């Protein structure tokens, strides 16, 4: 992904270390993709009714992660309070989705992959929140 390259071209100050921010955006986008794919894979399972909560949690997490990546990519007129709230929401969504997928990970490999992606995303959101102070 060209996230780091794009951030290096930004003409104004960015409130985060650009390399750390680029990595965070990439991790958050990866999680959105993993959650979307996991929800779809769950829909393909024979026991789809038992995965209803997992599917819903996946879709919510995917939407929150996608929005977080967009918020983190914008720096003109930066609002730290909005960014902080979005990162907090993303960390909560990733914890919830990671926990839900972990419940199904032994039976469904796609849930194991998604749970791991959610854990990484939760960590990166927590790291950025700490960097914000």
DSSP file (Angstrom, degrees, kcal/mol; ACC not computed):
  #  RESIDUE AA STRUCTURE BP1 BP2  ACC     N-H-->O    O-->H-N    N-H-->O    O-->H-N    TCO  KAPPA ALPHA  PHI   PSI    X-CA   Y-CA   Z-CA
    1    1 A X              0   0    0      0, 0.0     3,-0.3     0, 0.0     4,-0.2   0.000 360.0 360.0 360.0 151.7    0.0    0.0    0.0
    2    2 A X     >  +     0   0    0      1,-0.2     4,-2.7     2,-0.1     5,-0.2   0.084 360.0 117.0 -96.7  21.0    1.2    3.5   -0.7
    3    3 A X  H  > S+     0   0    0      1,-0.2     4,-2.6     2,-0.2     5,-0.2   0.937  77.7  44.6 -57.7 -51.0    0.0    4.9    2.7
    4    4 A X  H  > S+     0   0    0     -3,-0.3     4,-1.9     1,-0.2    -1,-0.2   0.913 114.0  50.3 -61.7 -43.2    3.5    5.9    3.9
    5    5 A X  H  > S+     0   0    0     -4,-0.2     4,-0.8     1,-0.2    -1,-0.2   0.914 111.8  48.0 -61.3 -42.8    4.4    7.4    0.5
    6    6 A X  H >< S+     0   0    0     -4,-2.7     3,-1.0     1,-0.2     4,-0.5   0.920 110.0  51.4 -65.4 -43.9    1.2    9.4    0.5
    7    7 A X  H >< S+     0   0    0     -4,-2.6     3,-1.1     1,-0.3    -1,-0.2   0.837 103.2  59.9 -63.6 -31.7    1.7   10.7    4.0
    8    8 A X  H 3< S+     0   0    0     -4,-1.9    -1,-0.3     1,-0.2    -2,-0.2   0.755 101.5  55.0 -67.4 -22.6    5.2   11.8    3.2
    9    9 A X  T << S+     0   0    0     -3,-1.0    -1,-0.2    -4,-0.8     2,-0.2   0.591  76.9 117.8 -85.1 -10.0    3.8   14.1    0.5
   10   10 A X    <   -     0   0    0     -3,-1.1     4,-0.1    -4,-0.5    -3,-0.0  -0.402  56.1-152.4 -63.7 124.4    1.5   15.9    2.9
   11   11 A X        +     0   0    0     -2,-0.2    -1,-0.2     2,-0.1     2,-0.1   0.722  68.4  58.7 -75.8 -21.7    2.6   19.6    3.0
   12   12 A X  S    S-     0   0    0      1,-0.1     2,-0.1     0, 0.0    64,-0.0  -0.458  98.2 -74.9-103.3 175.5    1.5   20.5    6.5
   13   13 A X        -     0   0    0     -2,-0.1     2,-0.4     2,-0.0    -1,-0.1  -0.415  39.6-151.8 -67.7 143.1    2.3   19.2    9.9
   14   14 A X        -     0   0    0      2,-0.2     4,-0.1    -2,-0.1    61,-0.1  -0.965  15.4-134.3-116.3 136.9    0.8   15.9   11.0
   15   15 A X  S    S+     0   0    0     -2,-0.4     2,-0.3     2,-0.1    -2,-0.0   0.407  85.0  55.7 -74.9   3.0    0.1   15.4   14.7
   16   16 A X  S    S-     0   0    0    116,-0.0     2,-0.3     0, 0.0    -2,-0.2  -0.885 101.2 -87.4-128.0 159.5    1.6   11.8   14.6
   17   17 A X     >  -     0   0    0     -2,-0.3     4,-2.7     1,-0.1     5,-0.2  -0.571  43.5-135.5 -60.6 125.6    4.9   10.2   13.5
   18   18 A X  H  > S+     0   0    0     -2,-0.3     4,-2.4     1,-0.2     5,-0.2   0.843 100.3  49.2 -62.6 -36.7    4.2    9.6    9.8
   19   19 A X  H  > S+     0   0    0      2,-0.2     4,-2.2     1,-0.2    -1,-0.2   0.917 113.2  46.6 -69.2 -42.1    5.6    6.1    9.7
   20   20 A X  H  > S+     0   0    0      2,-0.2     4,-2.3     1,-0.2    -2,-0.2   0.918 114.0  49.1 -63.6 -43.3    3.6    5.1   12.8
   21   21 A X  H  X S+     0   0    0     -4,-2.7     4,-2.7     2,-0.2    -2,-0.2   0.912 109.6  51.1 -63.3 -43.6    0.5    6.6   11.4
   22   22 A X  H  X S+     0   0    0     -4,-2.4     4,-2.3     1,-0.2    -1,-0.2   0.921 110.9  48.6 -60.9 -44.1    1.0    4.9    8.0
   23   23 A X  H  X S+     0   0    0     -4,-2.2     4,-2.5     1,-0.2    -1,-0.2   0.913 111.4  50.6 -61.2 -42.6    1.4    1.5    9.7
   24   24 A X  H  X S+     0   0    0     -4,-2.3     4,-2.7     2,-0.2     5,-0.2   0.927 109.5  49.4 -62.4 -45.8   -1.7    2.2   11.8
   25   25 A X  H  X S+     0   0    0     -4,-2.7     4,-2.5     1,-0.2    -1,-0.2   0.921 112.0  49.1 -60.2 -43.6   -3.8    3.1    8.7
   26   26 A X  H  X S+     0   0    0     -4,-2.3     4,-2.3    -5,-0.2    -1,-0.2   0.909 112.0  47.8 -63.4 -42.0   -2.6   -0.1    6.9
   27   27 A X  H  X S+     0   0    0     -4,-2.5     4,-2.1     2,-0.2    -2,-0.2   0.907 112.6  49.0 -64.9 -41.9   -3.5   -2.3    9.9
   28   28 A X  H  X S+     0   0    0     -4,-2.7     4,-2.0     2,-0.2    -2,-0.2   0.904 112.7  47.2 -65.9 -41.6   -6.9   -0.7   10.3
   29   29 A X  H  X S+     0   0    0     -4,-2.5     4,-2.1    -5,-0.2    -1,-0.2   0.892 110.2  53.2 -66.8 -38.4   -7.7   -1.2    6.6
   30   30 A X  H  X S+     0   0    0     -4,-2.3     4,-2.6     1,-0.2    -2,-0.2   0.897 108.6  50.5 -61.2 -40.2   -6.5   -4.8    6.8
   31   31 A X  H  X S+     0   0    0     -4,-2.1     4,-2.8     2,-0.2     5,-0.2   0.902 106.8  53.5 -66.2 -40.9   -8.8   -5.4    9.7
   32   32 A X  H  X S+     0   0    0     -4,-2.0     4,-2.0     1,-0.2    -1,-0.2   0.916 112.2  45.6 -58.5 -42.7  -11.8   -3.9    7.8
   33   33 A X  H  X S+     0   0    0     -4,-2.1     4,-2.6     2,-0.2     5,-0.2   0.924 112.3  50.2 -66.9 -44.5  -11.0   -6.3    4.9
   34   34 A X  H  X S+     0   0    0     -4,-2.6     4,-2.6     1,-0.2    -2,-0.2   0.908 111.7  48.4 -61.2 -42.4  -10.6   -9.3    7.2
   35   35 A X  H  X S+     0   0    0     -4,-2.8     4,-2.4     2,-0.2    -1,-0.2   0.899 111.8  48.9 -66.5 -40.8  -13.9   -8.6    9.0
   36   36 A X  H  X S+     0   0    0     -4,-2.0     4,-1.9    -5,-0.2    -2,-0.2   0.931 114.4  45.5 -62.8 -45.4  -15.8   -8.2    5.7
   37   37 A X  H  X S+     0   0    0     -4,-2.6     4,-2.6     1,-0.2    -2,-0.2   0.881 111.8  52.0 -66.7 -38.3  -14.3  -11.4    4.4
   38   38 A X  H  X S+     0   0    0     -4,-2.6     4,-2.9    -5,-0.2    -2,-0.2   0.921 108.0  51.2 -65.2 -43.3  -15.0  -13.3    7.6
   39   39 A X  H  X S+     0   0    0     -4,-2.4     4,-1.7     1,-0.2    -1,-0.2   0.921 112.4  46.8 -58.4 -43.3  -18.6  -12.2    7.6
   40   40 A X  H  X S+     0   0    0     -4,-1.9     4,-0.8     2,-0.2    -2,-0.2   0.907 111.7  50.2 -66.3 -41.4  -19.0  -13.4    4.1
   41   41 A X  H >X S+     0   0    0     -4,-2.6     3,-0.9     1,-0.2     4,-0.5   0.899 107.6  54.5 -63.4 -39.9  -17.2  -16.7    4.9
   42   42 A X  H >< S+     0   0    0     -4,-2.9     3,-1.2     1,-0.3    -1,-0.2   0.886 102.9  56.8 -59.1 -38.6  -19.6  -17.1    7.9
   43   43 A X  H 3< S+     0   0    0     -4,-1.7    -1,-0.3     1,-0.3    -2,-0.2   0.734 103.6  55.3 -65.6 -20.8  -22.5  -16.7    5.5
   44   44 A X  H << S+     0   0    0     -3,-0.9    -1,-0.3    -4,-0.8    -2,-0.2   0.561  87.4 102.2 -87.3  -9.5  -21.1  -19.7    3.5
   45   45 A X  S X< S-     0   0    0     -3,-1.2     3,-0.9    -4,-0.5     6,-0.1  -0.430  77.3-127.8 -76.6 149.6  -21.1  -22.0    6.5
   46   46 A X  T 3  S+     0   0    0      1,-0.3     2,-0.5    -2,-0.1     3,-0.3   0.862 109.3  53.2 -60.7 -37.3  -23.7  -24.7    7.0
   47   47 A X  T >>  +     0   0    0      1,-0.2     3,-1.2     2,-0.1     4,-0.6  -0.222  67.8 143.9 -95.4  44.2  -24.4  -23.5   10.5
   48   48 A X  G X4  +     0   0    0     -3,-0.9     3,-1.2    -2,-0.5    -1,-0.2   0.814  64.5  61.3 -56.6 -35.1  -25.0  -19.8    9.5
   49   49 A X  G >4 S+     0   0    0     -3,-0.3     3,-1.1     1,-0.3    -1,-0.3   0.863 101.7  53.0 -62.2 -34.8  -27.7  -19.3   12.1
   50   50 A X  G <4 S+     0   0    0     -3,-1.2    -1,-0.3     1,-0.2    -2,-0.2   0.633 108.4  51.8 -74.1 -12.9  -25.2  -20.0   14.9
   51   51 A X  G <X S+     0   0    0     -3,-1.2     4,-2.9    -4,-0.6    -1,-0.2   0.269  74.7 109.4-104.7   9.0  -22.8  -17.4   13.4
   52   52 A X  H <> S+     0   0    0     -3,-1.1     4,-2.3     1,-0.2     5,-0.2   0.901  81.3  44.7 -55.3 -47.2  -25.4  -14.6   13.3
   53   53 A X  H  > S+     0   0    0     -4,-0.2     4,-2.7     1,-0.2    -1,-0.2   0.894 113.0  52.2 -65.3 -39.4  -23.8  -12.6   16.1
   54   54 A X  H  > S+     0   0    0      2,-0.2     4,-2.7     1,-0.2    -2,-0.2   0.920 109.8  48.8 -62.1 -44.1  -20.3  -13.2   14.6
   55   55 A X  H  X S+     0   0    0     -4,-2.9     4,-2.5     2,-0.2    -2,-0.2   0.939 112.7  47.4 -61.5 -47.9  -21.5  -11.9   11.3
   56   56 A X  H  X S+     0   0    0     -4,-2.3     4,-2.4    -5,-0.2    -2,-0.2   0.921 113.4  47.8 -60.3 -45.3  -23.1   -8.8   12.8
   57   57 A X  H  X S+     0   0    0     -4,-2.7     4,-2.6     1,-0.2    -1,-0.2   0.893 110.9  52.2 -64.6 -40.1  -20.0   -8.1   14.9
   58   58 A X  H  X S+     0   0    0     -4,-2.7     4,-2.8    -5,-0.2    -2,-0.2   0.936 111.0  46.4 -59.2 -47.6  -17.8   -8.5   11.8
   59   59 A X  H  X S+     0   0    0     -4,-2.5     4,-2.1     2,-0.2    -2,-0.2   0.897 113.1  48.7 -66.4 -40.4  -19.8   -6.1    9.8
   60   60 A X  H  X S+     0   0    0     -4,-2.4     4,-2.4    -5,-0.2    -1,-0.2   0.934 113.6  47.3 -62.5 -45.2  -19.9   -3.5   12.5
   61   61 A X  H  X S+     0   0    0     -4,-2.6     4,-3.0     1,-0.2     5,-0.2   0.911 109.8  53.1 -63.9 -42.8  -16.2   -3.8   13.0
   62   62 A X  H  X S+     0   0    0     -4,-2.8     4,-2.4     1,-0.2    -1,-0.2   0.920 111.4  46.2 -58.7 -44.5  -15.5   -3.6    9.3
   63   63 A X  H  X S+     0   0    0     -4,-2.1     4,-2.2     2,-0.2    -1,-0.2   0.918 114.0  47.4 -65.1 -43.4  -17.5   -0.3    9.0
   64   64 A X  H  X S+     0   0    0     -4,-2.4     4,-2.4     2,-0.2    -2,-0.2   0.909 113.2  48.6 -66.1 -41.6  -15.8    1.2   12.1
   65   65 A X  H  X S+     0   0    0     -4,-3.0     4,-2.5     2,-0.2    -2,-0.2   0.919 110.4  50.8 -64.2 -43.5  -12.4    0.2   10.9
   66   66 A X  H  X S+     0   0    0     -4,-2.4     4,-1.6    -5,-0.2    -2,-0.2   0.911 112.6  46.5 -61.4 -41.9  -13.0    1.6    7.4
   67   67 A X  H  X S+     0   0    0     -4,-2.2     4,-2.6     2,-0.2    -1,-0.2   0.897 110.1  53.8 -66.3 -40.0  -14.2    4.9    8.9
   68   68 A X  H  X S+     0   0    0     -4,-2.4     4,-2.7     1,-0.2    -2,-0.2   0.910 106.1  52.5 -61.7 -42.6  -11.2    5.0   11.3
   69   69 A X  H  X S+     0   0    0     -4,-2.5     4,-0.9     1,-0.2    -1,-0.2   0.899 111.0  47.7 -60.6 -39.9   -8.8    4.6    8.4
   70   70 A X  H  < S+     0   0    0     -4,-1.6     4,-0.4     2,-0.2     3,-0.4   0.919 111.8  48.9 -68.1 -42.7  -10.4    7.6    6.6
   71   71 A X  H >< S+     0   0    0     -4,-2.6     3,-1.3     1,-0.2    -2,-0.2   0.916 110.9  50.8 -62.1 -42.6  -10.4    9.8    9.7
   72   72 A X  H 3< S+     0   0    0     -4,-2.7    -1,-0.2     1,-0.2    -2,-0.2   0.715 105.3  58.3 -68.3 -19.4   -6.7    8.9   10.3
   73   73 A X  T 3< S+     0   0    0     -4,-0.9     2,-0.5    -3,-0.4    -1,-0.2   0.533  93.4  79.5 -86.5  -7.1   -6.0    9.9    6.7
   74   74 A X    <   +     0   0    0     -3,-1.3     3,-0.0    -4,-0.4    -4,-0.0  -0.874  41.3 156.3-107.2 132.0   -7.3   13.4    7.0
   75   75 A X    >   +     0   0    0     -2,-0.5     3,-1.4     3,-0.1     2,-0.4   0.518  39.5 104.4-130.9 -12.0   -5.2   16.1    8.7
   76   76 A X  T 3  S+     0   0    0      1,-0.3     3,-0.1   -64,-0.0   -62,-0.0  -0.617 102.0   5.5 -72.7 127.1   -6.5   19.4    7.4
   77   77 A X  T 3  S-     0   0    0     -2,-0.4    -1,-0.3     1,-0.1    -3,-0.0   0.840  96.9-158.9  67.2  32.7   -8.5   21.0   10.2
   78   78 A X    <   -     0   0    0     -3,-1.4     2,-0.5     1,-0.1    -1,-0.1  -0.110  11.9-161.4 -50.0 133.8   -7.5   18.2   12.5
   79   79 A X     >  -     0   0    0      1,-0.1     4,-2.3    -3,-0.1     3,-0.3  -0.928   5.3-166.8-122.4 103.2   -9.7   17.6   15.5
   80   80 A X  H  > S+     0   0    0     -2,-0.5     4,-2.8     1,-0.2     5,-0.2   0.845  87.6  56.2 -59.9 -36.4   -7.9   15.6   18.2
   81   81 A X  H  > S+     0   0    0      2,-0.2     4,-2.3     1,-0.2    -1,-0.2   0.910 109.4  45.4 -64.5 -41.6  -11.2   14.9   20.1
   82   82 A X  H  > S+     0   0    0     -3,-0.3     4,-2.4     2,-0.2    -2,-0.2   0.922 114.4  48.2 -66.9 -44.0  -12.8   13.4   17.1
   83   83 A X  H  X S+     0   0    0     -4,-2.3     4,-2.6     2,-0.2    -2,-0.2   0.919 111.6  50.4 -62.8 -43.1   -9.8   11.3   16.2
   84   84 A X  H  X S+     0   0    0     -4,-2.8     4,-2.3     1,-0.2    -2,-0.2   0.930 111.4  47.9 -60.6 -46.6   -9.5   10.1   19.9
   85   85 A X  H  X S+     0   0    0     -4,-2.3     4,-2.4     1,-0.2    -1,-0.2   0.890 112.3  49.3 -62.8 -39.7  -13.2    9.1   19.9
   86   86 A X  H  X S+     0   0    0     -4,-2.4     4,-2.4     2,-0.2    -1,-0.2   0.912 111.1  49.0 -67.6 -41.9  -12.9    7.2   16.6
   87   87 A X  H  X S+     0   0    0     -4,-2.6     4,-2.4     2,-0.2    -2,-0.2   0.888 111.4  50.3 -63.7 -38.8   -9.8    5.4   17.8
   88   88 A X  H  X S+     0   0    0     -4,-2.3     4,-2.3     2,-0.2    -2,-0.2   0.928 111.0  48.4 -64.2 -44.6  -11.6    4.4   21.0
   89   89 A X  H  X S+     0   0    0     -4,-2.4     4,-2.6     1,-0.2    -2,-0.2   0.894 111.8  50.3 -61.9 -39.9  -14.6    3.2   19.1
   90   90 A X  H  X S+     0   0    0     -4,-2.4     4,-2.6     2,-0.2    -2,-0.2   0.914 109.4  50.1 -66.2 -43.3  -12.3    1.2   16.8
   91   91 A X  H  X S+     0   0    0     -4,-2.4     4,-2.1     2,-0.2    -2,-0.2   0.912 113.1  47.0 -61.3 -42.5  -10.5   -0.4   19.7
   92   92 A X  H  X S+     0   0    0     -4,-2.3     4,-2.5     2,-0.2    -2,-0.2   0.924 112.8  48.6 -65.1 -45.2  -13.8   -1.4   21.3
   93   93 A X  H  X S+     0   0    0     -4,-2.6     4,-2.8     1,-0.2     5,-0.2   0.906 112.2  49.2 -62.3 -41.4  -15.2   -2.8   18.1
   94   94 A X  H  X S+     0   0    0     -4,-2.6     4,-2.8     2,-0.2    -1,-0.2   0.875 110.5  50.0 -68.0 -37.1  -12.0   -4.8   17.4
   95   95 A X  H  X S+     0   0    0     -4,-2.1     4,-2.6    -5,-0.2     5,-0.2   0.947 113.7  46.0 -63.8 -47.0  -12.0   -6.2   21.0
   96   96 A X  H  X S+     0   0    0     -4,-2.5     4,-2.3     2,-0.2    -2,-0.2   0.928 117.2  42.8 -61.3 -47.1  -15.7   -7.3   20.6
   97   97 A X  H  X S+     0   0    0     -4,-2.8     4,-3.0     2,-0.2     5,-0.3   0.909 113.5  51.8 -68.5 -42.2  -15.1   -8.8   17.1
   98   98 A X  H  X S+     0   0    0     -4,-2.8     4,-2.2    -5,-0.2    -2,-0.2   0.916 111.8  46.9 -59.9 -43.2  -11.9  -10.4   18.1
   99   99 A X  H  X S+     0   0    0     -4,-2.6     4,-1.2    -5,-0.2    -2,-0.2   0.916 113.4  48.5 -63.6 -43.6  -13.6  -12.0   21.1
  100  100 A X  H  X S+     0   0    0     -4,-2.3     4,-0.5     1,-0.2     3,-0.4   0.928 113.9  45.3 -64.3 -45.7  -16.5  -13.2   19.0
  101  101 A X  H >X S+     0   0    0     -4,-3.0     3,-1.3     1,-0.2     4,-0.7   0.867 105.7  61.3 -67.3 -35.1  -14.4  -14.7   16.3
  102  102 A X  H >< S+     0   0    0     -4,-2.2     3,-0.6    -5,-0.3     4,-0.4   0.831  96.0  61.7 -60.6 -31.1  -12.1  -16.3   18.9
  103  103 A X  H 3< S+     0   0    0     -4,-1.2    -1,-0.3    -3,-0.4    -2,-0.2   0.772 114.8  33.2 -63.9 -25.4  -15.1  -18.3   20.1
  104  104 A X  H XX S+     0   0    0     -3,-1.3     4,-2.5    -4,-0.5     3,-0.7   0.373  89.6 102.5-109.7   1.3  -15.4  -19.9   16.6
  105  105 A X  T << S+     0   0    0     -4,-0.7     7,-0.3    -3,-0.6    -2,-0.1   0.817  77.0  54.3 -62.5 -34.8  -11.7  -20.0   15.7
  106  106 A X  T 34 S+     0   0    0     -4,-0.4    -1,-0.3     1,-0.2     3,-0.1   0.838 118.7  34.8 -68.2 -30.9  -11.2  -23.7   16.4
  107  107 A X  T <4 S+     0   0    0     -3,-0.7     2,-0.5     1,-0.2    -2,-0.2   0.765 123.5  40.8 -93.5 -28.4  -14.0  -24.6   14.1
  108  108 A X    >X  -     0   0    0     -4,-2.5     4,-1.4    -7,-0.2     3,-0.8  -0.947  59.9-161.1-130.7 112.0  -13.6  -21.9   11.4
  109  109 A X  H 3> S+     0   0    0     -2,-0.5     4,-2.4     1,-0.3     5,-0.2   0.845  93.0  61.2 -59.0 -36.4  -10.2  -20.9   10.2
  110  110 A X  H 3> S+     0   0    0      1,-0.2     4,-2.1     2,-0.2    -1,-0.3   0.857 103.0  51.4 -61.9 -33.2  -11.6  -17.6    8.8
  111  111 A X  H <> S+     0   0    0     -3,-0.8     4,-2.7    -7,-0.2    -1,-0.2   0.870 107.8  52.1 -70.0 -36.1  -12.6  -16.7   12.3
  112  112 A X  H  X S+     0   0    0     -4,-1.4     4,-1.9    -7,-0.3    -2,-0.2   0.927 111.4  46.6 -63.8 -44.5   -9.1  -17.4   13.6
  113  113 A X  H  X S+     0   0    0     -4,-2.4     4,-2.0     1,-0.2    -2,-0.2   0.915 114.3  47.6 -63.3 -43.7   -7.6  -15.1   10.9
  114  114 A X  H  X S+     0   0    0     -4,-2.1     4,-2.7    -5,-0.2    -2,-0.2   0.909 108.1  54.4 -65.7 -42.9  -10.1  -12.4   11.7
  115  115 A X  H  X S+     0   0    0     -4,-2.7     4,-2.0     1,-0.2    -1,-0.2   0.909 109.3  48.7 -58.5 -42.4   -9.6  -12.6   15.4
  116  116 A X  H  X S+     0   0    0     -4,-1.9     4,-2.2     2,-0.2    -1,-0.2   0.903 110.8  49.9 -64.7 -42.1   -5.8  -12.1   14.9
  117  117 A X  H  X S+     0   0    0     -4,-2.0     4,-2.3     1,-0.2    -2,-0.2   0.901 110.1  51.1 -63.2 -40.7   -6.4   -9.1   12.7
  118  118 A X  H  X S+     0   0    0     -4,-2.7     4,-2.7     2,-0.2    -1,-0.2   0.887 107.9  52.5 -63.8 -39.3   -8.7   -7.6   15.2
  119  119 A X  H  X S+     0   0    0     -4,-2.0     4,-2.2     2,-0.2    -2,-0.2   0.922 110.4  47.7 -63.4 -43.7   -6.2   -8.0   18.0
  120  120 A X  H  X S+     0   0    0     -4,-2.2     4,-2.3     2,-0.2    -2,-0.2   0.914 113.2  48.5 -62.2 -42.1   -3.5   -6.2   15.9
  121  121 A X  H  X S+     0   0    0     -4,-2.3     4,-2.4     2,-0.2     5,-0.2   0.912 109.2  51.7 -66.4 -42.9   -5.9   -3.4   15.1
  122  122 A X  H  X S+     0   0    0     -4,-2.7     4,-2.2     1,-0.2    -1,-0.2   0.920 110.9  49.9 -58.5 -43.5   -7.0   -3.1   18.7
  123  123 A X  H  X S+     0   0    0     -4,-2.2     4,-2.5     1,-0.2    -2,-0.2   0.919 110.3  48.3 -61.4 -45.6   -3.3   -2.8   19.7
  124  124 A X  H  X S+     0   0    0     -4,-2.3     4,-2.3     2,-0.2    -1,-0.2   0.882 111.5  50.0 -67.1 -36.7   -2.5   -0.2   17.0
  125  125 A X  H  X S+     0   0    0     -4,-2.4     4,-2.4     2,-0.2    -1,-0.2   0.917 111.7  48.7 -64.9 -42.3   -5.5    1.9   18.1
  126  126 A X  H  X S+     0   0    0     -4,-2.2     4,-2.2    -5,-0.2    -2,-0.2   0.891 110.6  51.4 -64.1 -40.2   -4.4    1.7   21.7
  127  127 A X  H  X S+     0   0    0     -4,-2.5     4,-2.1     2,-0.2    -2,-0.2   0.914 110.6  47.5 -63.1 -44.1   -0.9    2.7   20.7
  128  128 A X  H  X S+     0   0    0     -4,-2.3     4,-1.5     2,-0.2    -2,-0.2   0.902 110.1  52.9 -65.6 -39.5   -2.1    5.8   18.8
  129  129 A X  H  X S+     0   0    0     -4,-2.4     4,-0.9     1,-0.2     3,-0.2   0.919 109.7  48.8 -60.6 -42.8   -4.3    6.8   21.7
  130  130 A X  H >< S+     0   0    0     -4,-2.2     3,-0.6     1,-0.2    -1,-0.2   0.877 108.5  53.8 -64.2 -37.3   -1.3    6.6   24.0
  131  131 A X  H 3< S+     0   0    0     -4,-2.1    -1,-0.2     1,-0.2    -2,-0.2   0.783 102.4  58.7 -68.0 -26.0    0.7    8.7   21.6
  132  132 A X  H 3<        0   0    0     -4,-1.5    -1,-0.2    -3,-0.2    -2,-0.2   0.764 360.0 360.0 -73.1 -24.7   -2.0   11.3   21.7
  133  133 A X    <<        0   0    0     -4,-0.9    -3,-0.1    -3,-0.6    -2,-0.1   0.451 360.0 360.0  82.3 360.0   -1.6   11.7   25.4
